[in-house]
Amino acid sequence: MSWEHPRALAQALAGAEYLATDAVATAAWLQQRLAKPLLVEGPPGVGKTELAKCLAQVADRPLLRLQCYEGIDEARALYEWDYGKQLLAATLLRDVVAGQVAGAATLREAVERLAREESAFFSRAFLLPRPLLQALLSPQPVVLLIDEIDRADEAFEAFLLELLSDFQVSLPELGTVTAVHQPWVILTSNGTRALADALRRRCLYLWIDYPDAATELAIVQRKVPGLADQLAAEAVAFVQRLRRRSLRKPPSLGETLDWAYALVVLNADRIDDAVLDDTLGVLLKDHEDLREGKR
C-alpha cells in the first residue's frame, strides 16, 4: 500500500492510534517513496518503535523485528546453520558418504572427496534465517525494524552497511542474497552512543522528541478514554513540568499513558499529594527522581 501524500499517511496512522506530526508523516512517506532506510532517534519511550509497528499495520505488511543488544553478531541477526539437522542428515546418509570415500588411497584424498560435497550440507535446506535474512527472503514485502541500534557495537553497524545500501547480504556459503521484495527498513536509536557517519549517510533521518502538551493530551485522551478530560489535562501538565526538571530519567510518553491508566483504575478525581505518593513510581523509575518529583 502507498499513499499519495504525507497527510494521507498521517490519517492512516491516526486510524492505528498513532498521532503523527507533519515531520514524522513526511519522513515515513519519503522513506517509502525514496526506498531508503529511515533512522529514527529520540529519547526512550517517545514512539519510535511504535511508529514501525503502526506502519506495518496500516500497510498490511508483516513486521520483522531485530532487537539489538551489546554483543549481537551476524549469527543472531542474519542466519545460523541447523547443525542438528545437518548431523541427522549425515547419519541417515552415512552409506552415501561411505560410498564417496570408498577406494580413496589416502586420508587426504578422502577428505578432498568429502569437501567437494560440502555444499550439500550448507544449502538453504539447512539454513535457519534470522530477522535480516527473513526480510530479504520473504515472499511478501515486510517492514524490518532494527530496534535500538545504538546498543550494538560499531562492528555490527559496519556489517549492516551492505544491507542498508543495496538490500542484499553476502553469505560465504551461498553467495549474495538479494531481497525478493525491498523491505521498509526502520532503525531506532535512543542516542546512548554516536552512530557511524557511514550508517547515517545510508538513511533518511527523523528525530522524535517528547510531545508538546497539546499533542500529549490528545494522545492520552485517545488512548485512555476512561480518564476525565480535566484530570487528563492536569496529568499532562504535571508530566510536562517534570520533564523540565533535572531528572535522571524523565517520564516517557509510554509512562504518561501508564500513569493515566493507573489514575483510572484508582478512580482518582484529582492529582493531590496522596495520589502522587501512591502513583509517582509509575512515572519515575529512579529514587532520586522520585524525591525530586514530590517537591
C-alpha positions, 0 to 999 in steps of 0.5 A: 500500500502507498499513499499519495501524500504525507497527510494521507499517511498521517490519517492512516496512522491516526486510524492505528492510534498513532498521532503523527506530526507533519515531520514524522508523516513526511519522513515515513512517506519519503522513506517509502517513496525514496526506498531508503532506510529511515533512522529514527532517534529520540529519547526512550519511550517517545514512539519510535518503535511504535511508529514501525509497528503502526506502519506495518499495520496500516500497510498490511505488511508483516513486521520483522523485528531485530532487537539489538543488544551489546554483543549481537553478531551476524549469527543472531541477526542474519542466519545460523546453520541447523547443525542438528539437522545437518548431523541427522542428515549425515547419519541417515546418509552415512552409506552415501558418504561411505560410498564417496570415500570408498577406494580413496588411497589416502586420508587426504584424498578422502577428505578432498572427496568429502569437501567437494560435497560440502555444499550439500550440507550448507544449502538453504535446506539447512539454513535457519534465517534470522530477522535480516535474512527473513526480510530479504527472503520473504515472499511478501514485502515486510517492514524490518525494524532494527530496534535500538541500534545504538546498543550494538557495537560499531562492528555490527553497524559496519556489517549492516552497511551492505544491507542498508545500501543495496538490500542484499547480504553476502553469505560465504556459503551461498553467495549474495542474497538479494531481497525478493521484495525491498523491505521498509527498513526502520532503525531506532536509536535512543542516542546512548552512543554516536552512530557511524557517519557511514550508517547515517549517510545510508538513511533518511533521518527523523528525530522524535522528541517528547510531545508538546502538551497539546499533542500529549493530551490528545494522545492520552485522551485517545488512548485512555478514554476512561480518564476525565478530560480535566484530570487528563489535562492536569496529568499532562501538565504535571508530566510536562513540568517534570520533564523540565526538571533535572531528572535522571530519567524523565517520564516517557510518553509510554509512562504518561499513558501508564500513569493515566491508566493507573489514575483510572483504575484508582478512580482518582478525581484529582492529582493531590499529594496522596495520589502522587505518593501512591502513583509517582513510581509509575512515572519515575523509575529512579529514587532520586527522581522520585524525591525530586518529583514530590517537591 
